[in-house]
Amino acid sequence: MLCAYGFAQNALVEHPADAPDAVLKKSVWLDLVEPSFEEEKRVEEALGFDIPTRGELEEIEASSRLYQEDGATFMTANLIRRGEEDRPESSAVTFIIKGGQLITIRYHHPQAFPQYVKQAMRQASGSDAWSVFISLIEAVVDRAADHLERVGQIVDDTSRQVFSTSFIRKAEPARRKRKPKNLEALLGKVGEEGDFTSKMRESLVSISRMMAFAQAVVDNQPNGKPRREALARIKIVQRDILSLTDHSTFLSGKISFLLDAVLGMISIEQNNIIKIFTVASVAFLPPTLVASAYGMNFKAMPELDWAWGYPYAIILMVASAVVPILYFKRKGWF
């Protein structure tokens, strides 16, 4: 899909999809979303230079995604979004600036792009290619902040579930039954947020490298108000990225701690299960001893000739089982 945008009265305007090539040449921003071969060729013929295909983007090494060629500036960064079932999706997005035009090539749908379009159609913060580029990155960074804020909320909710006390206030009875925690689900949730945070950190690092390269390119442009404004906005974006990177590092540490806590809780639950079996086996040892004693084939056993011998043995075995259980329960071991 090919979307062409221009500016009118300081607001972004979208051109029709079947606009002629002359409109493409005058457009400030061309957004290629999963472009077909025909769309790529049309843009190349209209602008007069080759644009990288999806295969070429995948083959480009991370260290070679920022370069200038034939008067055009090529910048590629990994942008992240939440896909189906809230799973993180990371994909490379290429920004090309040549003359007064910006071309973006992407094969997934970060929410920052439609968010910027919706805002810029009301009032844009600039009408040249570099202003659009910086505005897009600002929207991406804002979206990243929202993602990290959501991760923080999920981690806090999970932490409350993991560390919620199983005891009752002193004014209430000593114990009550509680619904067991689904530790496996909590472990999966912690793992998902940890994966998302790590991918977000990688995305922020790639965006930071791209903005440093963009700053160097803008710094070499002729001195003027547009250059000064662009440099000032780039510095603000870089500070925002740095703060988000620090926050993602904090969240990663918190997630690691929470992951260890959930694994510890699982070990405690397993130990409790083993403790139940241990206490049960210990409680039934005395009845086994009684049954073994009266199962011996000795001739001189007084209880053999006693009319109440059998009920006596049964009551003795039951009592020898109940007394240890009551004792363990009183001690809180069971």
PLY file of the C-alpha trace (Angstrom):
ply
format ascii 1.0
element vertex 334
property float x
property float y
property float z
element edge 333
property int vertex1
property int vertex2
end_header
0.00 0.00 0.00
1.28 3.43 -0.98
0.17 6.54 0.89
1.25 10.00 -0.24
1.02 13.05 2.00
1.49 16.74 1.49
0.80 19.90 3.49
-1.87 22.53 3.17
-2.52 25.34 5.65
0.01 23.86 8.12
-1.82 20.52 8.23
-1.07 17.12 6.75
-3.14 16.17 3.71
-3.39 12.70 2.19
-3.38 12.47 -1.59
-5.63 9.98 -3.41
-4.23 6.50 -3.95
-4.50 6.89 -7.75
-2.71 10.25 -7.79
-0.43 10.78 -10.81
3.35 10.62 -10.58
3.54 14.40 -10.59
1.76 14.42 -7.22
4.19 11.82 -5.87
7.11 14.04 -6.86
5.62 16.96 -4.91
4.60 14.90 -1.87
6.51 15.54 1.32
5.99 12.03 2.73
5.54 8.73 0.91
4.58 5.86 3.22
5.10 2.39 1.75
3.29 -0.21 3.85
4.02 -3.76 2.67
4.51 -2.39 -0.85
4.02 -4.52 -3.91
6.63 -4.76 -6.67
4.59 -2.39 -8.85
4.38 0.22 -6.07
8.12 0.06 -5.49
8.82 0.55 -9.19
6.36 3.42 -9.39
8.06 5.28 -6.52
11.53 4.59 -7.95
10.52 5.96 -11.37
8.85 9.01 -9.84
11.75 9.89 -7.52
14.63 8.73 -9.67
16.51 6.47 -7.22
16.33 2.88 -6.01
14.64 2.03 -2.74
15.60 -1.10 -0.79
13.32 -4.11 -1.06
12.25 -6.28 1.87
14.90 -8.85 1.10
17.58 -6.17 1.03
16.36 -4.75 4.34
16.59 -8.18 5.98
20.10 -8.70 4.64
21.40 -5.35 5.92
23.44 -5.80 9.08
22.50 -3.79 12.13
25.79 -1.90 11.91
25.17 -0.91 8.27
21.65 0.48 8.48
22.70 4.14 8.59
24.32 5.54 5.47
24.14 8.16 2.72
24.10 7.37 -0.96
23.43 9.45 -4.09
22.40 12.42 -2.00
19.87 10.41 -0.01
20.02 9.56 3.69
19.03 5.99 4.59
18.14 5.21 8.22
16.71 1.94 9.53
15.55 1.15 13.07
13.64 -1.67 14.72
10.18 -0.58 15.86
8.06 -2.68 18.19
4.33 -3.17 18.57
1.98 -5.51 20.40
0.56 -7.98 17.92
-1.96 -10.77 18.28
-2.51 -12.02 21.83
-0.39 -9.09 23.07
2.80 -10.66 21.76
5.65 -8.28 20.90
6.44 -7.86 17.22
9.64 -6.15 16.13
10.41 -5.23 12.54
12.78 -2.93 10.69
11.40 0.36 9.38
13.46 2.36 6.88
13.40 6.16 6.63
14.80 7.72 3.46
15.26 11.48 3.12
16.27 13.00 -0.17
15.82 16.64 -0.96
12.53 17.69 0.56
10.92 14.25 0.63
10.63 11.51 3.23
10.01 7.90 2.23
9.19 5.28 4.85
9.24 1.56 4.13
7.65 -0.79 6.67
6.22 -4.28 6.75
4.24 -4.09 9.96
1.89 -1.55 11.50
3.24 0.42 14.50
0.46 2.45 16.07
2.72 5.53 16.14
2.24 6.11 12.39
-1.57 6.46 12.32
-1.31 8.34 15.61
0.98 10.92 14.00
-1.19 11.15 10.86
-4.30 11.81 12.93
-2.55 14.52 14.92
-0.79 16.15 11.96
-4.03 16.39 10.00
-5.23 18.80 12.68
-1.98 20.74 13.07
1.52 19.71 12.07
4.72 20.73 13.81
6.55 21.26 10.51
6.07 20.88 6.77
9.44 19.62 5.54
10.86 16.09 5.36
13.05 16.36 8.47
10.17 17.76 10.53
7.95 14.86 9.50
10.71 12.38 10.29
11.32 13.83 13.75
7.57 13.99 14.43
7.25 10.32 13.53
10.08 9.41 15.90
8.48 11.53 18.63
5.26 9.55 18.15
7.24 6.29 18.28
8.93 7.36 21.53
5.60 8.41 23.04
4.16 5.04 22.11
7.17 3.30 23.67
6.55 5.23 26.89
2.94 4.01 26.89
4.12 0.43 26.35
6.60 0.64 29.22
3.97 2.19 31.48
1.66 -0.72 30.73
4.47 -3.19 31.43
5.01 -1.47 34.78
1.32 -1.81 35.65
1.27 -5.50 34.71
4.41 -6.14 36.75
2.91 -4.35 39.76
-0.34 -6.34 39.50
1.58 -9.59 39.18
3.77 -8.64 42.13
0.69 -8.06 44.30
-0.67 -11.47 43.30
2.61 -13.21 44.04
3.28 -11.57 47.37
-0.31 -11.38 48.64
-0.34 -12.74 52.21
-2.11 -16.01 52.96
-2.61 -15.13 56.63
-5.58 -13.40 58.20
-5.60 -10.45 60.54
-5.17 -11.21 64.19
-8.76 -10.28 64.98
-10.01 -13.00 62.63
-9.75 -16.78 62.99
-6.26 -18.21 62.73
-6.82 -19.76 59.30
-9.19 -19.73 56.41
-9.18 -21.43 53.08
-7.83 -19.39 50.21
-7.95 -19.90 46.49
-4.60 -21.27 45.34
-2.57 -19.03 43.07
-2.12 -20.03 39.45
1.64 -19.74 39.59
2.09 -21.21 36.12
-0.05 -18.43 34.61
1.85 -15.81 36.62
5.14 -17.27 35.43
3.98 -17.09 31.82
2.84 -13.48 32.27
6.17 -12.47 33.81
8.03 -14.17 30.96
5.95 -12.37 28.31
6.54 -8.96 29.86
10.25 -9.73 30.23
10.43 -10.62 26.54
8.55 -7.45 25.59
10.82 -5.27 27.75
13.98 -6.75 26.24
12.66 -6.16 22.70
11.65 -2.64 23.64
15.15 -1.95 24.94
16.65 -3.23 21.67
14.25 -0.98 19.75
15.18 2.06 21.83
18.89 1.39 21.26
18.39 1.20 17.48
16.31 4.41 17.51
19.00 6.13 19.60
21.68 5.19 17.07
19.48 6.42 14.24
18.85 9.77 15.93
22.56 10.25 16.58
23.19 9.70 12.87
20.33 12.06 11.96
21.80 14.71 14.25
25.13 14.47 12.44
23.40 14.79 9.05
21.30 17.79 10.12
24.35 19.41 11.69
26.03 19.46 8.27
23.16 21.35 6.66
23.26 25.11 6.02
22.72 27.18 9.14
19.21 28.53 9.58
16.04 28.34 11.63
14.93 24.91 10.29
18.33 23.42 11.14
18.32 24.88 14.67
14.76 23.70 15.32
15.53 20.22 14.00
18.64 19.91 16.17
16.74 21.08 19.26
13.95 18.55 18.68
16.45 15.76 18.04
18.18 16.49 21.35
14.84 16.35 23.18
14.04 13.00 21.55
17.46 11.67 22.53
16.89 12.66 26.16
13.49 10.97 26.10
15.03 7.81 24.65
17.74 7.83 27.32
15.17 8.12 30.11
13.04 5.33 28.60
16.13 3.13 28.26
16.90 3.65 31.94
13.28 2.88 32.82
13.34 -0.31 30.74
16.51 -1.34 32.59
14.71 -0.80 35.90
11.74 -2.84 34.69
14.04 -5.63 33.51
15.59 -5.84 36.98
12.15 -5.86 38.60
10.94 -8.56 36.22
14.02 -10.69 36.98
13.34 -10.35 40.70
9.67 -11.22 40.16
10.63 -14.22 38.05
12.87 -15.52 40.85
10.04 -14.90 43.33
7.52 -16.88 41.27
9.96 -19.76 40.91
10.52 -19.61 44.68
6.77 -19.70 45.27
6.50 -22.76 43.04
9.24 -24.45 45.07
7.39 -23.57 48.29
4.16 -25.06 46.92
6.01 -28.22 45.96
7.59 -28.42 49.42
4.16 -28.01 51.00
2.85 -30.94 48.98
5.81 -33.06 50.00
5.26 -31.98 53.62
1.66 -33.22 53.51
2.75 -36.64 52.35
5.52 -36.70 54.94
3.17 -35.79 57.79
0.62 -38.35 56.58
3.23 -41.11 56.45
4.49 -40.21 59.94
0.93 -40.12 61.31
0.21 -43.62 60.05
3.39 -45.16 61.42
1.90 -45.84 64.94
-1.18 -47.68 63.54
1.17 -49.75 61.41
3.18 -50.61 64.52
0.02 -51.64 66.39
-1.20 -53.73 63.46
2.21 -55.39 63.18
2.24 -56.23 66.88
-1.19 -57.85 66.81
-0.44 -59.60 63.57
2.28 -61.68 65.22
1.54 -65.38 65.69
2.47 -65.72 69.35
0.55 -68.17 71.47
0.66 -66.22 74.73
-1.08 -62.99 73.67
-3.67 -61.97 76.28
-5.82 -60.08 73.75
-6.39 -63.23 71.63
-8.72 -64.69 74.22
-10.29 -61.35 75.15
-13.81 -60.72 73.81
-13.08 -56.99 73.33
-9.61 -57.52 71.90
-10.51 -56.73 68.29
-12.37 -53.43 69.05
-9.56 -52.49 71.41
-6.95 -52.94 68.64
-9.02 -50.93 66.16
-9.55 -48.07 68.62
-5.85 -48.11 69.51
-4.85 -47.84 65.85
-7.30 -44.99 65.17
-6.17 -43.12 68.28
-2.50 -43.57 67.43
-3.23 -42.01 63.99
-5.46 -39.15 65.17
-3.24 -37.98 68.04
-0.17 -37.22 65.82
-2.38 -35.46 63.25
-3.91 -33.24 65.95
-0.47 -32.53 67.34
0.93 -31.55 63.91
-2.12 -29.41 63.21
-1.72 -27.61 66.54
1.93 -26.89 65.71
0.96 -25.59 62.29
2.90 -28.24 60.42
-0.16 -29.62 58.64
0 1
1 2
2 3
3 4
4 5
5 6
6 7
7 8
8 9
9 10
10 11
11 12
12 13
13 14
14 15
15 16
16 17
17 18
18 19
19 20
20 21
21 22
22 23
23 24
24 25
25 26
26 27
27 28
28 29
29 30
30 31
31 32
32 33
33 34
34 35
35 36
36 37
37 38
38 39
39 40
40 41
41 42
42 43
43 44
44 45
45 46
46 47
47 48
48 49
49 50
50 51
51 52
52 53
53 54
54 55
55 56
56 57
57 58
58 59
59 60
60 61
61 62
62 63
63 64
64 65
65 66
66 67
67 68
68 69
69 70
70 71
71 72
72 73
73 74
74 75
75 76
76 77
77 78
78 79
79 80
80 81
81 82
82 83
83 84
84 85
85 86
86 87
87 88
88 89
89 90
90 91
91 92
92 93
93 94
94 95
95 96
96 97
97 98
98 99
99 100
100 101
101 102
102 103
103 104
104 105
105 106
106 107
107 108
108 109
109 110
110 111
111 112
112 113
113 114
114 115
115 116
116 117
117 118
118 119
119 120
120 121
121 122
122 123
123 124
124 125
125 126
126 127
127 128
128 129
129 130
130 131
131 132
132 133
133 134
134 135
135 136
136 137
137 138
138 139
139 140
140 141
141 142
142 143
143 144
144 145
145 146
146 147
147 148
148 149
149 150
150 151
151 152
152 153
153 154
154 155
155 156
156 157
157 158
158 159
159 160
160 161
161 162
162 163
163 164
164 165
165 166
166 167
167 168
168 169
169 170
170 171
171 172
172 173
173 174
174 175
175 176
176 177
177 178
178 179
179 180
180 181
181 182
182 183
183 184
184 185
185 186
186 187
187 188
188 189
189 190
190 191
191 192
192 193
193 194
194 195
195 196
196 197
197 198
198 199
199 200
200 201
201 202
202 203
203 204
204 205
205 206
206 207
207 208
208 209
209 210
210 211
211 212
212 213
213 214
214 215
215 216
216 217
217 218
218 219
219 220
220 221
221 222
222 223
223 224
224 225
225 226
226 227
227 228
228 229
229 230
230 231
231 232
232 233
233 234
234 235
235 236
236 237
237 238
238 239
239 240
240 241
241 242
242 243
243 244
244 245
245 246
246 247
247 248
248 249
249 250
250 251
251 252
252 253
253 254
254 255
255 256
256 257
257 258
258 259
259 260
260 261
261 262
262 263
263 264
264 265
265 266
266 267
267 268
268 269
269 270
270 271
271 272
272 273
273 274
274 275
275 276
276 277
277 278
278 279
279 280
280 281
281 282
282 283
283 284
284 285
285 286
286 287
287 288
288 289
289 290
290 291
291 292
292 293
293 294
294 295
295 296
296 297
297 298
298 299
299 300
300 301
301 302
302 303
303 304
304 305
305 306
306 307
307 308
308 309
309 310
310 311
311 312
312 313
313 314
314 315
315 316
316 317
317 318
318 319
319 320
320 321
321 322
322 323
323 324
324 325
325 326
326 327
327 328
328 329
329 330
330 331
331 332
332 333
